[in-house]
Amino acid sequence: MEIREFQEKTDQWIKQYGVRYFSELTNMAILTEETGEVARLMARMYGDQSFREGLSPEEQKTRLRDELCDVLWVVA
């Protein structure tokens, strides 16, 4: 899927199910939050930090995938 198509599908979803588009400042804050969640997972999966709860490698990958999707959603 091309980025333009992803943006169009995101726009359709927002118009059909979403409340509204957020302001640029709100989107920047949400993007920062989501990027931080990706960073936290990366630090635990590949860095020196560890998970408090015993997540399996598959659960870790699922969480990372979900957080990366959140980042892409905000960017779109």
N, C-alpha and C positions, 0 to 999 in steps of 0.2 A: 504494500500500500504506500502510495506517495504521501508526503506530508500534507499536501493540499487536500487530498481526499480525507485524511484524518481530521484536518481542521473543519472541513465541511460536515463530516459526521458529528463532530463535537458540537458545532453550531446547531445542527438539527436537534441533537439531544437537549441542549440547553433551552432551545425554543419550545421543545415539546414537554420536557420534564423538569427542567431547572427553574429556579426562581427568576434569575436574571444574570447578566454579566456583572462581575465585580469590577470595581475601579482598579486602575493601574496599581495604586498603593496596596490595596488589599491583595491583588494577585501577586505582587512582589513578596508580601509577607507570607502568603500561603506557599509560594515557591521556596522561600527560605526555610520554612518549617519542613516541607517535604524533603528538601535536599538534606537537611539535618538528620532526618530519619534514615535516609540512605547512608549518610556518613556514619551514623551510630552503628548500623548493621555491618557496614564494611569494616569498621574498627574492631568489631567483635568476631567477624568471620575470618578476616585476613590480617588483622593487626594484633596488638598485644592485649587488648581487652577480652573479656570472656562474658558469656551469657550467664545471668543469674540462674535462670531456669534451664533445664536440660533439653534444649531443642535439638532435634535430629538435624543432620545436614540437609535433608530434604525440606524440613520445616523452615530452616534458615533461608534456603534458596527461594522458597515460596514467599516468605516475608520480603526478601529483597526484590523479587519480581514485582510484588504488589506495590512496594514503595516507588520503584522505578516507573511503574505505570501511573502512579499519582503525579510524579514529576512531569511525565509526558502530557498528562491531562491538563495540568496547569499551563504548560508551555503552549499547548494547542489552543 
